[in-house]
Amino acid sequence: MNVNQIVNMILRVVMRKLVTKGVNAGIDRMSSGGKSGGDMTQAERREARKNKKAVRQARQAARMTRRIGKL
């Protein structure tokens, strides 16, 4: 392995983590209707929590599907 390959490998890992964090932040922001916690009513907060829970369950289901697909 030369230096260029090692640098590319490290950059890929870092970029993947950054993109994942950005996507997750965007999904969290959209699940709350694009508002911050202080700007929401109680009903909107409940809805945002429900949406975040649904997103978490969808991510978990996707992970399980990937694991099952490896078998």
Short mmCIF file of the C-alpha atoms (twelve columns), coordinates in Angstrom:
data_MODEL
# 
_entry.id   MODEL 
# 
loop_
_atom_site.group_PDB 
_atom_site.id 
_atom_site.type_symbol 
_atom_site.label_atom_id 
_atom_site.label_alt_id 
_atom_site.label_comp_id 
_atom_site.label_asym_id 
_atom_site.label_seq_id 
_atom_site.Cartn_x 
_atom_site.Cartn_y 
_atom_site.Cartn_z 
_atom_site.pdbx_PDB_model_num 
ATOM 1  C CA . MET A 1  0.000   0.000   0.000  1 
ATOM 2  C CA . ASN A 2  1.361   3.377   -0.879 1 
ATOM 3  C CA . VAL A 3  0.758   6.655   0.916  1 
ATOM 4  C CA . ASN A 4  -1.869  7.823   -1.573 1 
ATOM 5  C CA . GLN A 5  -4.029  4.748   -0.956 1 
ATOM 6  C CA . ILE A 6  -3.790  5.145   2.805  1 
ATOM 7  C CA . VAL A 7  -4.744  8.832   2.606  1 
ATOM 8  C CA . ASN A 8  -7.689  8.010   0.333  1 
ATOM 9  C CA . MET A 9  -8.860  5.296   2.712  1 
ATOM 10 C CA . ILE A 10 -8.757  7.662   5.698  1 
ATOM 11 C CA . LEU A 11 -10.517 10.427  3.743  1 
ATOM 12 C CA . ARG A 12 -13.281 8.037   2.694  1 
ATOM 13 C CA . VAL A 13 -13.918 7.035   6.304  1 
ATOM 14 C CA . VAL A 14 -13.980 10.653  7.493  1 
ATOM 15 C CA . MET A 15 -16.216 11.813  4.622  1 
ATOM 16 C CA . ARG A 16 -18.642 8.931   5.196  1 
ATOM 17 C CA . LYS A 17 -18.982 9.891   8.861  1 
ATOM 18 C CA . LEU A 18 -19.472 13.581  8.054  1 
ATOM 19 C CA . VAL A 19 -22.089 12.880  5.379  1 
ATOM 20 C CA . THR A 20 -23.943 10.517  7.722  1 
ATOM 21 C CA . LYS A 21 -23.995 13.146  10.476 1 
ATOM 22 C CA . GLY A 22 -25.244 15.760  8.015  1 
ATOM 23 C CA . VAL A 23 -28.004 13.512  6.710  1 
ATOM 24 C CA . ASN A 24 -29.068 12.573  10.233 1 
ATOM 25 C CA . ALA A 25 -29.121 16.226  11.286 1 
ATOM 26 C CA . GLY A 26 -31.247 17.097  8.254  1 
ATOM 27 C CA . ILE A 27 -33.682 14.271  8.954  1 
ATOM 28 C CA . ASP A 28 -33.949 15.330  12.607 1 
ATOM 29 C CA . ARG A 29 -34.535 18.933  11.579 1 
ATOM 30 C CA . MET A 30 -37.229 17.987  9.072  1 
ATOM 31 C CA . SER A 31 -38.944 15.638  11.534 1 
ATOM 32 C CA . SER A 32 -39.469 18.649  13.787 1 
ATOM 33 C CA . GLY A 33 -40.981 20.655  10.938 1 
ATOM 34 C CA . GLY A 34 -37.868 22.795  10.549 1 
ATOM 35 C CA . LYS A 35 -38.395 24.499  13.909 1 
ATOM 36 C CA . SER A 36 -36.168 24.520  16.959 1 
ATOM 37 C CA . GLY A 37 -37.391 23.197  20.313 1 
ATOM 38 C CA . GLY A 38 -38.276 26.607  21.724 1 
ATOM 39 C CA . ASP A 39 -40.433 27.585  18.744 1 
ATOM 40 C CA . MET A 40 -42.700 24.532  18.900 1 
ATOM 41 C CA . THR A 41 -45.953 24.009  20.750 1 
ATOM 42 C CA . GLN A 42 -46.514 20.944  22.937 1 
ATOM 43 C CA . ALA A 43 -48.388 19.181  20.135 1 
ATOM 44 C CA . GLU A 44 -45.586 19.898  17.676 1 
ATOM 45 C CA . ARG A 45 -43.021 18.573  20.160 1 
ATOM 46 C CA . ARG A 46 -45.029 15.373  20.594 1 
ATOM 47 C CA . GLU A 47 -45.245 14.988  16.820 1 
ATOM 48 C CA . ALA A 48 -41.504 15.607  16.446 1 
ATOM 49 C CA . ARG A 49 -40.711 12.977  19.095 1 
ATOM 50 C CA . LYS A 50 -43.020 10.523  17.335 1 
ATOM 51 C CA . ASN A 51 -41.327 11.229  14.006 1 
ATOM 52 C CA . LYS A 52 -37.846 10.812  15.493 1 
ATOM 53 C CA . LYS A 53 -38.883 7.484   16.992 1 
ATOM 54 C CA . ALA A 54 -40.193 6.355   13.599 1 
ATOM 55 C CA . VAL A 55 -36.916 7.388   11.946 1 
ATOM 56 C CA . ARG A 56 -34.931 5.486   14.583 1 
ATOM 57 C CA . GLN A 57 -37.032 2.378   13.995 1 
ATOM 58 C CA . ALA A 58 -36.617 2.694   10.219 1 
ATOM 59 C CA . ARG A 59 -32.827 2.939   10.600 1 
ATOM 60 C CA . GLN A 60 -32.819 -0.084  12.879 1 
ATOM 61 C CA . ALA A 61 -34.939 -2.057  10.399 1 
ATOM 62 C CA . ALA A 62 -32.559 -1.107  7.588  1 
ATOM 63 C CA . ARG A 63 -29.585 -2.316  9.658  1 
ATOM 64 C CA . MET A 64 -31.322 -5.605  10.403 1 
ATOM 65 C CA . THR A 65 -32.196 -6.068  6.746  1 
ATOM 66 C CA . ARG A 66 -28.558 -5.555  5.800  1 
ATOM 67 C CA . ARG A 67 -27.450 -8.090  8.400  1 
ATOM 68 C CA . ILE A 68 -29.980 -10.646 7.220  1 
ATOM 69 C CA . GLY A 69 -28.887 -10.046 3.629  1 
ATOM 70 C CA . LYS A 70 -25.311 -10.997 4.551  1 
ATOM 71 C CA . LEU A 71 -26.365 -14.533 5.498  1 
# 
